[in-house]
């Protein structure tokens, strides 16, 4: 005669991650990849529309003016910013450079990333506006 033993499983709320700020940020960073993917798809659709001619580009612009698409792009922009900021926040732990046998301070790594982001953004704005 065999008896089956069942392990006790404590019930866990579906929203356990919403109780702590660090878990919430982790979950938001994870879901942000969906919006990053949407941004890439949107950019590819734009490039395709430009390549297909003026009529296709005008159709794309009209579609892009749809309130749902505008709202989706605003939400995507916020999530892409969150993704970038949290990614840069992790950089000092992921990249541990040493100069002359000494570890470069985390603040220097973080500042370097933000400085590079600023420079690249300025170059993109300059290219687009020229």
Backbone torsions as a table, in degrees:
resi	resn	phi	psi	omega
1	UNK	NA	125.6	-179.8
2	UNK	-110.7	139.3	176.0
3	UNK	-112.7	136.2	179.1
4	UNK	-92.4	136.4	-179.7
5	UNK	-108.2	128.2	179.4
6	UNK	-107.3	131.1	178.9
7	UNK	-75.4	143.1	178.0
8	UNK	-76.6	129.1	176.3
9	UNK	-116.1	116.5	179.1
10	UNK	-70.6	131.9	-179.4
11	UNK	-64.2	137.6	-179.4
12	UNK	-122.6	132.3	178.6
13	UNK	-65.3	148.6	175.9
14	UNK	-64.8	-25.0	-176.6
15	UNK	-107.1	34.7	179.6
16	UNK	-58.4	-31.8	-176.3
17	UNK	-73.7	-15.8	-177.4
18	UNK	-83.9	-8.1	-176.7
19	UNK	-80.5	-25.4	-178.8
20	UNK	-118.7	136.5	-177.9
21	UNK	-59.4	-41.8	-178.0
22	UNK	-64.6	-40.3	177.9
23	UNK	-68.3	-39.8	179.5
24	UNK	-62.3	-45.5	177.5
25	UNK	-62.2	-38.8	178.1
26	UNK	-61.9	-46.1	-179.1
27	UNK	-66.5	-40.0	177.7
28	UNK	-65.2	-39.1	177.2
29	UNK	-64.0	-38.7	179.1
30	UNK	-66.4	-43.0	-179.3
31	UNK	-72.8	-21.2	-179.3
32	UNK	-62.7	-22.8	179.8
33	UNK	-62.9	-29.1	177.0
34	UNK	-64.7	-41.9	-179.0
35	UNK	-74.6	-31.6	172.8
36	UNK	-62.9	-43.4	177.6
37	UNK	-62.0	-42.9	177.7
38	UNK	-59.6	-41.4	180.0
39	UNK	-61.7	-39.3	177.9
40	UNK	-66.4	-45.1	179.2
41	UNK	-61.4	-44.4	179.6
42	UNK	-60.5	-43.9	178.2
43	UNK	-63.2	-41.7	178.1
44	UNK	-64.9	-38.3	175.9
45	UNK	-63.4	-39.1	177.2
46	UNK	-63.3	-47.0	-180.0
47	UNK	-62.4	-41.4	178.1
48	UNK	-63.1	-43.1	180.0
49	UNK	-63.7	-40.3	178.1
50	UNK	-64.3	-42.4	-179.5
51	UNK	-69.3	-23.9	-177.3
52	UNK	-85.7	-4.9	176.4
53	UNK	114.7	173.5	-173.8
54	UNK	-65.1	-40.0	-179.2
55	UNK	-62.1	-42.5	178.3
56	UNK	-65.6	-38.9	179.8
57	UNK	-65.3	-41.9	178.5
58	UNK	-64.3	-40.9	176.5
59	UNK	-61.0	-41.5	178.3
60	UNK	-63.1	-43.7	179.0
61	UNK	-63.1	-41.1	177.6
62	UNK	-63.6	-42.4	177.5
63	UNK	-64.5	-39.7	-179.8
64	UNK	-66.2	-23.6	180.0
65	UNK	-80.5	-6.4	176.9
66	UNK	-60.0	130.8	-177.8
67	UNK	-54.7	-34.2	178.5
68	UNK	-64.9	-43.8	-179.2
69	UNK	-67.1	-40.0	178.0
70	UNK	-62.1	-46.2	179.8
71	UNK	-63.3	-42.1	178.5
72	UNK	-61.4	-40.8	179.9
73	UNK	-70.1	-33.7	176.4
74	UNK	-66.6	-45.6	177.7
75	UNK	-62.4	-42.4	178.9
76	UNK	-62.1	-40.5	179.1
77	UNK	-61.2	-43.5	178.8
78	UNK	-62.5	-44.1	-179.7
79	UNK	-69.1	-34.2	176.8
80	UNK	-66.3	-40.3	175.2
81	UNK	-62.6	-44.9	177.4
82	UNK	-59.1	-44.1	179.9
83	UNK	-60.1	-46.1	-178.7
84	UNK	-65.5	-46.2	-177.7
85	UNK	-64.7	-43.6	179.7
86	UNK	-69.9	-33.7	177.1
87	UNK	-65.2	-44.7	177.7
88	UNK	-64.4	-34.0	177.8
89	UNK	-64.5	-28.6	178.3
90	UNK	-83.8	-17.9	-174.3
91	UNK	-56.0	-43.5	-179.3
92	UNK	-62.7	-22.9	177.2
93	UNK	-86.0	-27.8	-178.6
94	UNK	-86.3	-33.4	-179.7
95	UNK	-111.5	116.1	-179.1
96	UNK	-122.0	78.4	-178.7
97	UNK	-76.9	150.6	176.9
98	UNK	-122.7	135.8	175.8
99	UNK	-123.5	122.4	-178.2
100	UNK	54.2	40.8	177.0
101	UNK	79.7	-0.2	179.3
102	UNK	-113.1	143.0	179.2
103	UNK	-72.4	133.8	176.9
104	UNK	-72.3	133.2	-179.0
105	UNK	-59.8	146.3	-179.1
106	UNK	-57.4	-37.3	179.7
107	UNK	-61.3	-37.0	179.6
108	UNK	-67.8	-41.3	177.8
109	UNK	-63.1	-46.6	179.9
110	UNK	-63.0	-44.1	179.1
111	UNK	-62.8	-39.3	177.4
112	UNK	-61.8	-41.3	178.5
113	UNK	-64.8	-46.3	179.5
114	UNK	-65.7	-36.5	177.6
115	UNK	-64.6	-43.6	178.0
116	UNK	-63.0	-40.6	178.0
117	UNK	-61.0	-43.3	179.6
118	UNK	-63.7	-44.5	-179.8
119	UNK	-63.8	-47.4	179.7
120	UNK	-62.3	-41.1	178.2
121	UNK	-63.0	-41.6	179.0
122	UNK	-64.2	-41.2	178.6
123	UNK	-64.2	-43.6	179.3
124	UNK	-62.3	-44.3	177.8
125	UNK	-61.3	-42.9	-179.7
126	UNK	-63.1	-42.5	-179.9
127	UNK	-66.5	-42.4	-178.3
128	UNK	-68.4	-38.7	-176.0
129	UNK	-80.1	-18.1	-177.9
130	UNK	-79.6	NA	NA
